[in-house]
C-alpha cells in the first residue's frame, strides 16, 4: 500500500481549503461528529501519493483504515452509513432514492454552474452566474415549504446545498427580496455549529474580505 494509506491510523479527510466539494464533505464529517483528521491540500499541488489513491487527481479523498474513497458524494454517503446516528438519509428505500435523485439534480443543475463560475473564462462565468441566480429564484417555493430543503429535518441534501449557497455573495450573486425564504434557509443552515466548524481558515478569510469590501 502507498504511504498516504499506510501512515494513517485514524480516519483522514484530505480536502482543499476553498473547494466547494471538499467543503460539503467536511460539513458532513462535522455533522457526524466523527473522530477524524482533516488535512488540507492545495489541489493545484496534488501530492503524488494521493494521486495513487485517486487517479483523477481531485479532492476530497477519505481514508478509513485500508479504504480510500474519492468523489464528495460517495464520501458523504459513506459517512452517513459509517456513522448512522443521526441518519441524514431517510430510512425507507423510496424516500432514500428520492433524496439521492434530488442531490443528483442539485449537482447537475447548480453545482455545474458553480464550477463554471469558479473555473471558466469571464464570459462563461458571467452566463453561469445569471443562470444560477435564475434557477434559484425559480426554486423559491421549494424553500418555502419546510424548515430545511423539502424536509423538516436536516438531511444530506442540506449538507450538499449549504456550501454552494454560502458562496453566492462571494461570486456576486445577489438574490432579490422575494427570495427571503432562500436567505432565511441560508442563515439557518450556515449558522449551525457544524457548518462553522467545517470551514477552513481560508474560507473564513474569504468571507471576511468580502464583507469588508462590501461595507
C-alpha positions in Angstrom: 0.0 0.0 0.0 1.2 3.6 -0.6 2.5 5.9 2.1 -0.6 8.1 2.4 -2.6 5.0 3.3 -0.1 3.3 5.5 0.7 6.3 7.7 -2.9 6.9 8.8 -4.2 5.1 11.9 -7.4 7.1 12.1 -9.9 8.3 9.5 -8.5 11.1 7.5 -10.1 13.5 5.0 -7.8 15.2 2.5 -9.5 18.3 1.5 -8.9 21.5 -0.5 -9.3 24.5 1.8 -11.5 26.5 -0.6 -13.2 24.0 -2.9 -17.0 23.6 -2.5 -16.8 19.8 -3.0 -14.3 19.5 -0.2 -16.4 21.8 2.0 -19.5 19.7 1.8 -17.6 16.6 2.7 -16.1 18.5 5.7 -19.6 19.7 6.7 -21.0 16.1 6.8 -17.9 14.9 8.7 -18.7 17.6 11.3 -22.4 16.7 11.4 -21.4 13.2 12.2 -19.0 14.2 15.0 -16.7 11.6 13.5 -13.3 11.0 15.1 -11.2 12.0 12.1 -8.4 14.3 10.9 -8.8 16.9 8.2 -5.6 17.5 6.2 -5.7 20.5 3.9 -4.1 20.0 0.5 -3.7 22.6 -2.3 -5.4 20.9 -5.3 -3.1 22.7 -7.6 -0.1 21.0 -6.0 -1.6 17.5 -5.8 0.8 15.1 -3.9 2.0 12.0 -5.8 0.9 9.6 -3.1 -2.7 10.9 -3.2 -2.6 10.6 -7.0 -2.2 6.9 -6.4 -5.4 6.9 -4.3 -7.4 8.9 -6.8 -6.3 8.7 -10.5 -8.5 11.7 -11.3 -6.4 14.0 -9.2 -9.3 15.5 -7.4 -10.2 16.3 -3.8 -11.7 15.4 -1.3 -10.2 12.0 -0.6 -11.3 10.0 2.5 -9.0 7.3 4.1 -10.6 4.9 6.6 -8.2 2.1 7.5 -7.5 0.3 4.3 -10.3 2.0 2.4 -9.7 5.1 0.2 -12.7 6.9 -1.3 -12.9 9.9 -3.6 -15.9 11.9 -5.0 -17.6 14.0 -2.4 -21.0 12.5 -2.8 -19.7 8.9 -2.3 -17.7 10.2 0.8 -20.8 11.8 2.2 -23.0 8.7 1.7 -20.2 6.5 3.3 -20.0 8.8 6.3 -23.8 8.6 6.8 -23.7 4.8 6.7 -20.4 4.6 8.7 -21.9 6.8 11.5 -25.6 6.0 11.3 -26.8 8.3 14.1 -28.3 10.6 13.3 -29.2 9.3 9.9 -29.1 12.0 7.2 -30.8 9.9 4.6 -34.4 8.7 5.0 -34.7 5.1 6.3 -37.1 3.7 3.7 -35.8 2.9 0.2 -38.3 5.0 -1.7 -37.6 8.2 0.2 -33.8 7.5 0.1 -33.9 7.1 -3.6 -35.8 10.4 -4.0 -33.1 12.1 -1.9 -30.3 10.7 -4.0 -32.1 11.8 -7.1 -32.5 15.3 -5.7 -28.8 15.5 -4.8 -28.0 14.4 -8.4 -30.2 17.2 -9.8 -28.5 19.7 -7.5 -25.2 18.6 -8.7 -26.2 18.6 -12.4 -28.2 21.8 -12.4 -26.5 24.0 -9.8 -23.0 22.7 -9.0 -22.0 22.5 -12.6 -22.8 26.2 -12.9 -20.8 26.9 -9.7 -17.9 25.0 -11.3 -18.1 27.3 -14.4 -18.2 30.4 -12.1 -15.1 29.3 -10.4 -13.1 27.8 -13.3 -14.4 29.1 -16.6 -13.5 32.2 -18.5 -15.1 35.5 -17.8 -17.9 35.3 -20.4 -18.9 31.7 -19.5 -18.7 32.5 -15.8 -21.0 35.5 -16.2 -23.5 33.4 -18.0 -23.3 30.7 -15.3 -23.9 33.4 -12.6 -27.0 34.6 -14.3 -28.4 31.1 -14.9 -27.7 30.0 -11.3 -29.5 33.1 -9.9 -32.5 32.5 -12.2 -32.6 28.8 -11.2 -32.5 29.6 -7.5 -35.3 32.2 -7.9 -37.4 29.6 -9.7 -37.0 27.3 -6.8 -38.2 29.7 -4.1 -41.4 27.7 -3.5 -39.3 24.6 -2.6 -37.5 26.6 0.2 -40.8 28.0 1.5 -42.5 24.6 2.2 -40.3 23.3 5.0 -37.7 24.3 7.6 -35.0 22.6 5.6 -34.9 21.7 1.9 -38.1 19.7 1.3 -37.8 18.3 4.8 -38.5 19.4 8.4 -35.2 17.7 9.5 -31.7 18.4 8.4 -30.6 15.9 5.7 -27.8 15.1 3.4 -29.4 17.3 0.8 -28.8 20.3 3.1 -25.2 19.2 3.5 -24.9 19.4 -0.3 -26.7 22.7 -0.7 -25.2 24.8 2.1 -21.6 25.2 0.8 -23.0 26.3 -2.6 -25.4 28.8 -1.2 -22.9 30.2 1.3 -20.7 31.1 -1.7 -23.3 33.2 -3.6 -22.2 36.6 -2.2 -18.5 35.7 -2.8 -19.3 35.5 -6.5 -21.5 38.5 -6.7 -24.8 36.6 -6.9 -27.5 38.7 -5.1 -30.9 37.3 -4.5 -34.0 39.6 -4.8 -36.3 40.5 -1.9 -38.8 37.9 -2.9 -36.2 35.2 -2.2 -36.5 35.7 1.5 -37.2 32.0 2.1 -33.8 31.2 0.5 -32.0 33.8 2.5 -33.6 32.5 5.7 -32.6 29.0 4.8 -29.0 30.0 4.1 -28.8 31.7 7.5 -30.4 28.8 9.3 -28.1 26.2 7.8 -24.8 28.1 7.9 -25.3 29.2 11.5 -25.2 25.5 12.6 -22.2 24.9 14.8 -21.2 22.1 12.5 -21.1 24.3 9.5 -19.0 26.9 11.3 -16.7 24.1 12.4 -16.4 22.8 8.9 -15.0 26.0 7.4 -11.3 26.4 6.8 -9.3 29.4 7.7 -9.1 30.3 4.0 -12.9 30.2 3.7 -13.4 32.4 6.8 -10.8 34.9 5.4 -12.7 34.9 2.0 -16.0 35.8 3.6 -14.4 38.4 5.9 -12.7 40.0 2.9 -15.9 40.1 1.1 -17.8 41.7 4.0 -15.1 44.4 4.3 -15.2 45.1 0.6 -19.0 45.4 0.6 -19.1 47.7 3.7 
